[in-house]
């Protein structure tokens, strides 16, 4: 069901996409996959939990900082 929905969404929104940004993001996706393939077999469960926790805390702090800078308003993206 998820895959069918993703294909449908792609055909609806592909006209509005900035393909240069997608290409740039794909480079980092491939680099992350390669890094994960090399490193994550050597880490135990506790280290993986710590890594995930650190990422979650960084995202939460970044969100709070951006929200406070915007005057406590949450900005919604505008699709053009």
C-alpha positions as a LaTeX table, in Angstrom:
\begin{tabular}{lrrr}
\hline
Residue & $x$ (\AA) & $y$ (\AA) & $z$ (\AA) \\
\hline
Unk1 & 0.00 & 0.00 & 0.00 \\
Unk2 & 2.84 & 2.38 & 0.89 \\
Unk3 & 4.61 & 1.77 & $-2.42$ \\
Unk4 & 1.45 & 2.32 & $-4.45$ \\
Unk5 & 0.79 & 5.58 & $-2.61$ \\
Unk6 & 4.38 & 6.72 & $-3.19$ \\
Unk7 & 4.10 & 6.12 & $-6.93$ \\
Unk8 & 0.81 & 8.03 & $-7.03$ \\
Unk9 & 2.28 & 10.96 & $-5.10$ \\
Unk10 & 5.27 & 11.05 & $-7.44$ \\
Unk11 & 3.06 & 11.51 & $-10.51$ \\
Unk12 & 1.05 & 14.22 & $-8.78$ \\
Unk13 & 4.05 & 16.30 & $-7.57$ \\
Unk14 & 6.85 & 15.67 & $-10.11$ \\
Unk15 & 6.05 & 18.89 & $-12.00$ \\
Unk16 & 6.75 & 20.95 & $-8.87$ \\
Unk17 & 10.04 & 19.30 & $-7.99$ \\
Unk18 & 13.42 & 21.02 & $-7.97$ \\
Unk19 & 15.49 & 18.28 & $-9.57$ \\
Unk20 & 18.86 & 19.86 & $-8.74$ \\
Unk21 & 17.96 & 19.64 & $-5.06$ \\
Unk22 & 16.89 & 16.01 & $-5.45$ \\
Unk23 & 20.18 & 15.20 & $-7.19$ \\
Unk24 & 22.12 & 16.89 & $-4.38$ \\
Unk25 & 20.16 & 14.98 & $-1.73$ \\
Unk26 & 20.74 & 11.68 & $-3.53$ \\
Unk27 & 24.51 & 12.16 & $-3.21$ \\
Unk28 & 24.20 & 12.37 & 0.57 \\
Unk29 & 21.80 & 9.41 & 0.64 \\
Unk30 & 24.33 & 7.27 & $-1.23$ \\
Unk31 & 27.17 & 8.47 & 1.01 \\
Unk32 & 25.13 & 7.66 & 4.12 \\
Unk33 & 24.22 & 4.21 & 2.85 \\
Unk34 & 27.85 & 3.48 & 2.07 \\
Unk35 & 28.98 & 4.75 & 5.50 \\
Unk36 & 26.30 & 2.66 & 7.21 \\
Unk37 & 27.30 & $-0.42$ & 5.25 \\
Unk38 & 30.92 & 0.00 & 6.35 \\
Unk39 & 30.41 & 0.94 & 10.00 \\
Unk40 & 27.19 & $-0.40$ & 11.47 \\
Unk41 & 28.18 & $-4.08$ & 11.43 \\
Unk42 & 30.96 & $-3.22$ & 13.88 \\
Unk43 & 28.74 & $-1.39$ & 16.40 \\
Unk44 & 26.78 & $-3.06$ & 19.19 \\
Unk45 & 23.17 & $-2.27$ & 20.10 \\
Unk46 & 24.06 & 0.19 & 22.88 \\
Unk47 & 26.21 & 2.33 & 20.59 \\
Unk48 & 23.47 & 2.32 & 17.94 \\
Unk49 & 20.91 & 3.44 & 20.53 \\
Unk50 & 23.26 & 6.23 & 21.60 \\
Unk51 & 23.73 & 7.38 & 17.99 \\
Unk52 & 19.99 & 7.43 & 17.36 \\
Unk53 & 19.40 & 9.28 & 20.64 \\
Unk54 & 21.99 & 11.92 & 19.79 \\
Unk55 & 20.40 & 12.51 & 16.38 \\
Unk56 & 16.94 & 12.83 & 17.95 \\
Unk57 & 18.17 & 15.34 & 20.54 \\
Unk58 & 19.93 & 17.42 & 17.86 \\
Unk59 & 16.77 & 17.50 & 15.73 \\
Unk60 & 14.61 & 18.48 & 18.73 \\
Unk61 & 16.98 & 21.28 & 19.78 \\
Unk62 & 17.16 & 22.55 & 16.20 \\
Unk63 & 13.36 & 22.56 & 15.95 \\
Unk64 & 12.96 & 24.43 & 19.24 \\
Unk65 & 15.62 & 26.97 & 18.29 \\
Unk66 & 13.98 & 27.67 & 14.93 \\
Unk67 & 10.55 & 27.92 & 16.55 \\
Unk68 & 11.76 & 30.43 & 19.13 \\
Unk69 & 13.52 & 32.51 & 16.47 \\
Unk70 & 10.33 & 32.66 & 14.41 \\
Unk71 & 8.45 & 34.19 & 17.32 \\
Unk72 & 6.78 & 30.92 & 18.37 \\
Unk73 & 5.08 & 30.61 & 15.00 \\
Unk74 & 5.36 & 27.37 & 13.11 \\
Unk75 & 5.81 & 28.13 & 9.45 \\
Unk76 & 4.21 & 25.80 & 6.98 \\
Unk77 & 5.90 & 25.29 & 3.63 \\
Unk78 & 4.38 & 26.95 & 0.60 \\
Unk79 & 4.30 & 24.75 & $-2.48$ \\
Unk80 & 4.70 & 26.75 & $-5.65$ \\
\hline
\end{tabular}
